[in-house]
Amino acid sequence: MKIKACLFDLDGVLVDTARFHYLAWKSMADRLGFAFTEMDNERLKGVSRMDSLHILLEIGNLKLTEQEELRIAEEKNKLYLEHVKSMAPADVLPGVRDFLTSLKAGGILTGLGSVSKNAGIILDRTNLTCLFDAIVDGMMVTNAKPHPEVFLVGARMLKTDPSACLVFEDSVAGIQAAHRAGMKCIGVGSRETLKHADKVISGFKSLIMSDVLL
């Protein structure tokens, strides 16, 4: 089926906020008394805040009460938001704005499919909001990736059949979510890490739609 809509993850795909998440989670791990590496952080990409915390605690071999978990998650988010507040349009990854603009000019719908509850703030800070026909974030869904909910809601908002949607993702969980939604998926990043994507690109610089048609 011809692609009628493209859905994009946010963190690590359109903007480089992955480093902010890592720094915030590392700070939490330091406080809890164990090491947390950038390789460990790969497991958290595309995963909800509380699920990320549970992975973090698994790495540290710790168990906390529900109240303690909520406190740690809130503290992490505050640290992350301090970084996000400093973002500007220049923080959009190379080629992203041009690619989104070209899609809209070509009549292809664009949607955001992110489980981040801070997606709205990031889009506003980077002036990307106007480039999307639909925005789905963590405030609108109950299931985190690899559950397909975020992409299925996006397709519904765009009034497009899932099979006519193409997803751009930088995480294993995101690729799984796209496939479970019945969508093709372009991995953005490492071919080794994203080997289950239908195609992998290193980024959006000089990218045109014909480069990613499957």
Secondary structure as UniProt FT lines:
FT   STRAND          5..8
FT   TURN            12..14
FT   HELIX           18..32
FT   HELIX           38..41
FT   HELIX           42..44
FT   TURN            45..46
FT   HELIX           49..60
FT   HELIX           66..84
FT   TURN            85..86
FT   HELIX           89..91
FT   TURN            94..95
FT   HELIX           96..105
FT   TURN            106..107
FT   STRAND          109..113
FT   TURN            117..118
FT   HELIX           119..126
FT   HELIX           129..131
FT   STRAND          134..136
FT   TURN            138..140
FT   TURN            145..146
FT   HELIX           149..157
FT   TURN            158..159
FT   HELIX           162..164
FT   STRAND          165..169
FT   HELIX           172..180
FT   TURN            181..182
FT   STRAND          184..188
FT   TURN            191..196
FT   STRAND          199..201
FT   TURN            205..206
FT   HELIX           209..211
//
